[in-house]
Amino acid sequence: MSKMDFEDWDRLSSDPDLLEQDLKDEEEYNYTSNSSSKLQFSMFYRKVTSVARWNSEVGMAEVAESKGQLWTTTGIVRSGKLYCSIEETLFMMEIGALLLLSENDQSVSLETMYQRLAEEKDGCCWELYEVYRHLKSLGYIVGRHDIPWSLKSVKRNTGTISSHSPQDCSSIIERFVKMDLNGLKLVFDVYLPNGKFKKSSPGEPSYVLCLIRGQPPSNIEIEALERQCGGVPLKFCLVEHGRVSFCSFSKVELPVLP
């Protein structure tokens, strides 16, 4: 039998001093940073604006100009380029940190991206975005589950590294955006706030999240998902009326009646 433990993560907050450190990224991608910018997770405050171009074919944004420290924990690096998922793109746009352009170099509005999110064609949905925004606003590091932040992290873990050819890059991006949102699936790897986080060596996540849409999972489903986590704690997230809740399940033994 399983017991559900609810947690209110609204009370959790990140250490601002930790998040304001001048981070140095060791990725193959050459980031540009603004050392005078202060990393504050306000929905309306940013001093720097990056530029990205949306690629409708792959359902991601390719960053053309990156500014600020948020990029240390945002986006995946492939073939020397930085790509952002739709949830990362929307979050950066909402806090005023990203100017998004179309493939014709026209400015893309938030309303346009909200509509695209509602179509659920890019591996994300409204509930998942609310979970992502909630965690990022608290300072957590969030990435799509089982998608390497960079190919260097793959090399560190396996001793080998994939080719940097455009075909390999495209296949990884295709895997990145394709997500079955109708069934139970591990969606996000979540790391605690960490000023020393590096995409080339991220380490194990603190939690793996699974989105619940509809009925709670059965014991069999929970056990199958836990095996996929490889020992990393599993948590479930539920969004109702804009409120994000998190829960976990643990086994309990009922007393045997005489």
QUILIN-V578354 format. One record per residue. RES is the residue in one letter. PHI is phi in whole degrees, 0 to 359 (none if undefined). Layout:
BEGIN
RES:PHI
RES:PHI
END
This chain:
BEGIN
M:none
S:245
K:246
M:262
D:247
F:270
E:229
D:260
W:277
D:297
R:279
L:284
S:220
S:270
D:278
P:296
D:294
L:293
L:282
E:265
Q:293
D:279
L:280
K:243
D:271
E:252
E:287
E:288
Y:279
N:270
Y:281
T:250
S:233
N:246
S:292
S:271
S:283
K:253
L:276
Q:235
F:272
S:263
M:287
F:230
Y:240
R:208
K:261
V:234
T:231
S:267
V:233
A:222
R:238
W:283
N:249
S:293
E:293
V:259
G:71
M:218
A:252
E:262
V:282
A:266
E:214
S:252
K:227
G:93
Q:274
L:300
W:290
T:298
T:235
T:228
G:88
I:247
V:254
R:220
S:52
G:75
K:238
L:253
Y:242
C:240
S:288
I:293
E:291
E:294
T:298
L:296
F:298
M:295
M:291
E:296
I:271
G:76
A:260
L:217
L:259
L:259
L:247
S:279
E:292
N:260
D:62
Q:261
S:296
V:256
S:276
L:298
E:300
T:296
M:287
Y:298
Q:297
R:294
L:298
A:296
E:283
E:57
K:262
D:244
G:76
C:213
C:217
W:301
E:298
L:297
Y:295
E:295
V:296
Y:301
R:298
H:300
L:291
K:297
S:294
L:271
G:99
Y:289
I:260
V:231
G:221
R:300
H:296
D:65
I:248
P:301
W:296
S:207
L:289
K:294
S:294
V:294
K:296
R:296
N:278
T:246
G:84
T:232
I:217
S:287
S:296
H:267
S:289
P:302
Q:295
D:295
C:299
S:296
S:294
I:291
I:296
E:298
R:294
F:295
V:272
K:275
M:215
D:280
L:267
N:270
G:248
L:290
K:203
L:291
V:247
F:230
D:263
V:242
Y:245
L:294
P:309
N:209
G:292
K:255
F:298
K:227
K:294
S:285
S:210
P:288
G:77
E:283
P:292
S:284
Y:214
V:243
L:257
C:233
L:275
I:261
R:234
G:109
Q:288
P:300
P:289
S:278
N:301
I:297
E:295
I:298
E:297
A:294
L:293
E:298
R:296
Q:292
C:285
G:62
G:96
V:283
P:305
L:253
K:231
F:249
C:237
L:223
V:242
E:226
H:54
G:83
R:262
V:261
S:237
F:234
C:212
S:224
F:239
S:227
K:280
V:229
E:253
L:278
P:296
V:276
L:286
P:293
END
